[in-house]
Amino acid sequence: MSGHVFISYSHASDGKYVERLATHLMDAGVVVWFDRQLITGERWSEVIERQIDSCAAFVVVMSPEARRSEWVDREIDQAELRRKPIFPLLLVGERFFRLAHLQYEDVTGDRMPPPQFTTRLRGGQTVTPAAPAAAVVDAATLTRQHNDAVRMHDRGDYAEAADLLRHVVDGRTRLQGADHPDTLTARHQLVRSIGEAGDRAEAARLCRTLVADRTRVQGADHPDTLTARHQLVRSIGEAGDRAEAARLYRTLVADRTRVQGADHPHTLTARNNLAYNIGESGDRAEAARLYRTLVADRTRVLGADHPETLTSRHNLAYNMGESGDRAEAARVYRDLVADRTRVLGADHPNTLTSRHNLARNIGESGDWAESVPLLRDLVADYIRVLGADHPHTLTARHNLARNIGQSGDRTEAIRLFRTLVADNTRVKGADHPHTELSRQQLKYYGG
């Protein structure tokens, strides 16, 4: 046969069997590919897709774990989409319902398939008593793929989610139409995943079109249209245009207030993001003013211990400090650290961040001696909770060394900055801005 055979299987349970199967088939002269051969540095999903698209036949090893595997499901979808001949092998359990129209080989007990299977494989011949192996992808399959992509996004696999969502958007557009609610939902999720994967400019570009289409199809005041506008403005801000984002958030806050009410959670979130972008665009005093009002409203609506109320308190304190009122920022942070420790726990990342900013503002207000022990304890906790090479740990170490130097112990500051430069170079690279900043501080203290 020309081309290779792709083997789809569950890594969780069937890897050893597949290695034996691959050897068995290769001994019979069949070229085999399975993802143990993945090349380091290449995008996993792109390699998998390319190998399925170019394969001559597709073998799926059926087991209960493979039935539950999102990747096996996705690989079968791609094989069906590309109309590849599919050859199921039943290793454990029952055959897959979705492959019921195909003849399968029983290889239970870790047996190798018989010679006639290899003969059929060589000829690319599947036995299909019912439907053809490459049925058109239907709405139920696209829904399953969409749900898979959402789960991938939620666990942080943004690039992989975006890859799958592009396929879902294309399939839903062809099957259900560009204006169908499911198509619009998939496009929205695609924008989110692309943005979280790091391409904020592309997310903003796609979201502009989505907002226009939702406005045309659902109306300007529809909740989904307002949510798409929120996503667009967020993407614009994160792409770097904070001033434009702040301008658009002002309009969005007004529209959410009119349509959903001043106390609606989405209105409060839009107000939070408005204040954040105003601060990031340089007007820290105005951001602090907006956050004071927002903290009061979130406390009234959501409660003092709600995570979003605590977040707004954090942002209030941060903008106070950045606008020059370090002593007041430190006072707000002291209360916030106590509340976050009580509500979230001492080791929660948000608690650690508030502790970091408390120590930083105490130091910037001139009390270097008080800030040093706070930072020493924080560095130890960051190393224990996040690891020695985590960016937050390295930043805390930088601030500790700087505060020690500012308190008068230049020798200790030099020692700490020397080690930090080496670690930043190893973790982030010699040309990273944080490495260069630590290098400058080392030079400043005479190292």
N, C-alpha and C positions, 0 to 999 in steps of 0.2 A: 504494500500500500504506500502511496505517497503521503508525506506529512506524518505528524506524530499523533499519539493517543494521549489525551488529557485524562488524568485520574482525579476524580472528586471524592473527598472522604472527610471523616471527622478526625481532626488532630487529637482530640481528647481521648479517643479510644482505639483508633484503627491504624495508627501510624506504622506499627511494626508489621502488621499484615500487608499494608500497601507496599512497604519496602520489599517484602518477599514476592508480592505480586509483580512489582516492576521488574525484579530480577527474572522471574519466570517468563514474563512476556518478552523481555529483551533477549533472553536465551533462545526464544522462538523467532527472533528476527524482527520484533515489533519495536519501533522507536516510541519511547514513553516519556511523558513529562508530568511531574507532579511538584507541588510547591516547596518540597525540600530543596529544590534546585534554584530557589529564588535568589537573584543576584543582589548582594548588599548595596544599599543606596538607591535602588529603584523603588518607585511607588508600587506597593503590593498590588493594589487593585488594578493598576494599569498593566502590570505584568500578567496577572491572572486573565484579564479581559483579552489581552493580545494573544495569549496562548490558547484560549478557548476559540477565539475568532479564526485562528490559523490551523486548528487541529483537524485531522481527518476523521476522528471518531472520539466519542466522549464516554468514558467509563465512570459509573457512580457506584461506590461501595455502600450498600444500604445497611444501616444499623440504627438502633434507637438514638444514639448520640448524633449520627448524621442527620436523622429526621429533624432533630431539634436545632441543628446548626444553621445559623443565618447564612453563613458563607456557602454551605452546600446548596441551600435553596437558591441563593443568588447565582451560583455557577450553573445550576440546572436551567434557570431562567435564561441565562445568556446563551447556553447551548441550544435551547429551544428557539430563541430569537434568531440565531444564526443558522437554524435548520441543520444542526449537526446530528448524525446518527448516534443514538444513545444506547449504551449497553449496560444494564443494571446487573450488579452482583449482590446477592443476598448473603451477608455475612452473619448477622445476628437479627433476631426479631422477625418482623413481617415486612413484605415488600411495601414500597411507598404507594399510597393511593394515587398520587398524581402521575405515577409511571405504570398504572395498572394495565394500560393498553400495550405495554411492551413485554416481550419475552425476557425473562431473567434467568440467570444461572444461580443455582443453589450452591453456595460455597461455605455453608455453615460448618463449624468445626475447624475453621482456618484452612479449609481445602483450597487448592488451586483450581481454577476453571479447567474444564476438559478441553481436549484438542479441537473439538468442533467450535468452541467459543473463539479460539484464536483464528480459526478459519473464517468465521463470520466477521471477526474484527478486521482481518486483512481485507475483506471484500467490502467493508462498510455497510453490511446488510443487517438491518434490524428486522425483527418479526413484529408486525404491527397489525394484529387482528382487528383493532378498532381504529382510532384516529391516528393521523400521522404524528411522527415524533415531534414535529415542530409546530405545535398549535400556536395560533396567534395569542400574544399576551393579552389577557383579559383584565377587566376592572378589578377583580378580586386579587389577581397577582400584583397589579400595580399598587393596590392598597397595602398588601403585605410588604412590598418593597418599600413603600413610603414609611410604614411603621418601623421597619428595620432601620431605615435611615435616621428616623427620629431617635431611636435608641442609640444608634452610633453617635449622633450629635450629643445626646445627653451624657454619654460617658466620655466625651472629649475627642472622638475620632472625627473631627470636622471635615478634613479633606476627603476621607473615605465616604462620609455622608454626602458631601457635595457631588462626588462621582456618581453615586447611586441616584441621587435626586435629579441630576441632569437626565438620566435615563427615564425616570418616572415622569418628569415634566414633558419630555418628548412623547412618551407613550400616552399620557393622558390628553395631550393636545391632539394627537391623531385619533384617539379612540373616543374621547368625550367632548372635545372642542376646546378652543383657547379660553372661552369665557365660562366654562363650567366651574362651579365652586371648588371642586377637588383639584382642578388644574391650578387655579389661583392659589390654593393652599400650598400645593407642592412648590410653586414658584416662590412663595413667601419663605418656606422652610429652606429652599435652596439659597436664597439671599442670606438668611441667617448663617447657614453653614459656611458659605463662601467668606462672609465677613469674619466669622470666628476663626477660620483657617488663615486669616491674615490679609486677604485681598480686599481691603475696605473700599477702594476706588471702584472695583468691579461690582461689589455688593451695592454701592450707591447707584451705579449705572443701571443695573438690573432693577433696583427698587424704584427708580424714577418711572420706568415703564409700568411696573406693577401698580404703583399708586394711580397712574393715569387710567389703567384698565379697571381697577377696582372702583374708581370714581365713576367711570362710564357705565359699568355693569351694575354696581351695587349702590351708588350714590355717595356724595361727599361726606355725609354724616353717618354712614354705616360704620359700626364698630370695627369691622375688618379693614375698612379704608383708613380709619384713624390709626389703627395698629400698624398698617403698612406705612403711613406717613411717619409714625414714630420710628419705625425701623430705618426709613430713609434718612431722617435727621440724625439718628444715632450713627449711621454709616458715614455720613458727611463729616460729623464731628470727629470720628475716629480715623477718618482719612486725613485729618489735619486742619480742616477749615472750621475752627471753633466759633469764629464770629458769625459765619453763615448759619451754623447749627443753632446758635443762640437766637438768631433772628427767626428761624423757622420754628424753634420751640416756643417762642412767645405766641406765635399764631396758633400752634397746636394746643397750648395750654388754654387759650381763649376758646377754641372750638370744643375741646374736651369739657371745659367748665360749662359751656352752653348746652352741649348734647348730653353729657353724662353726669354733670353736677360737680361742684367744687370739692366734695369729699370722696368722690369715686377714687378707688385705688389707682386707676390708670391716670387720672388727673394729677394725683399726688406724685406719681412716678415722673410724669412729664415736667412737673414743677422742679423736682429734684434734678432732672437732667438739664433743665434750663439753667438752674443755678450753677451746676457743675461746669457747663460750657462757658458761662459768663466768667467764672473764675479762671478756667483754663485759657480764656482769651485775654486775661490780664487784669480784669476788674475784680480783685479779691474782696474789696470792701462791699461792693454791690452783691457779690455772691454770698458773703456772710450775712448781709441784711436779709436776703431772700431765704437763706437757710434758717435764720431765727424764726421767721414766720412759719416755715415748713415744719420745723421741729415741734412747734406748738400745735399745729394742725394734725400732724401724724400722731402725736401723743394723745390728742383728744379723740381721733378717729380709730387708731390702731392700738393704742396703749403704749405706755412708757417703755415696756420691755420688748416690743415687737422688733424683729431684726431690722426692718426698714427705718423705724424710728431711731434705733441705735446708729444706723448708717448715716442718717441725716445729722445726728449729733456729731459724729466723727467728721463729716464734711464741714460742718459749721466750725468746729475747732480748728480744722486744717486751714480754712480760709481766713480765720482770725489771725492765726500765726503768720500766714504768708502776707497778710496785709500789714503786719508790723506789731500786732498786739500779742506778743509772745507770752506774757504773764497771764493774760486772760485765757489764751488758748491752753496753757498748761493747767489752769484751774478746771476748765471744761473737760480736758483729757483725764484728769485725776478721777473725777466722778464717773466718766465713761469707762475707764479701765475697771473700776470696781463693779459697775453694772454689767459689763460684758463678761467679766470673770464669773459673776453670779449666774448670768443667764446662759452664756455660751460655753463656759468652762475656761480654765486657765490656759489650756493648750490650743484653743481655737485660733486659727490664723487671724481672725479679725481682732481678737483680744491681744495677740502679740503685736499686730500693727498699731493698735492704740497705745500699747506700752512703748513702742518704738517712738511714736510721735510725741508722747508725753516727755520722754527723756530728751528728745531732740529740742523741743520747745523750752524745756528747763535750761538746757545748755545755751540755747540762743538768747535766752533772757539774761544770761550772764552768770548763772549758777552752775559753773562747770563741775565743781566738786560734787554737787548732788547728782548731776547727770551721769557721772562715771560709774558708780555702783549699780545704777539702774540699767545702764547699757551692758555692764559685765554680766549681770543676771540674765538679761535678754539674749545676749550672744549664746550663753550656755543653753538656754531654753530653745533657741532657734536650732542650734546644732542637734539637740536631742530630738526635737519634733520634726524639723524639715531637712536636716542634714547639713554637713559642713560646707558643701558646695552650692547650696541653694542661693539664688540671688538675694533674698531677704537677709540671709545670714551674712553674706559678704558685705551688704550695705550697712548692716548693724556693726560689723567689725570696723568698717571705715569710720563710722560716726564715733565708735568707742575710741579709736586711735586719735581722731581729731580732738575729741573732748579731753582726752588725757594730755595731749599736747597743749591745748588751750589752758588747762589747769596748771601747767608749768613743768610737767614731767616730759621734757623733750626726748630724753634717752629712751624711755618706754615707748613713746609715740614712734620714734624711728624704728625700734625693733618690731612693733606691730605693723607698721606700714611696709617694711621690707618683706615680711611674710605675706601680707595682703597683696602686694604687687605680684609676687610669685604665683599666688593662688588665682588671682584675677587673670593673669596671663595664661595659666593652665586651663582655667574653666571658660573664660570669655574670649581670650585672644589678646595678643600684645597691642593691637590697635583699637581695642574697644574703649569707648569714652570713659568707662568706669576704671579701667586699667590705667589710662592716662591720668585721670583725676588722682588716683592713689599715688601714682608716680610723682605728680606735682606736689602733693602733700609731703611725700617723703623728702623731696628736694627742699621744700619750704622749711622743714624742721632740721635740715642739715644732714640728711642721710644720703 
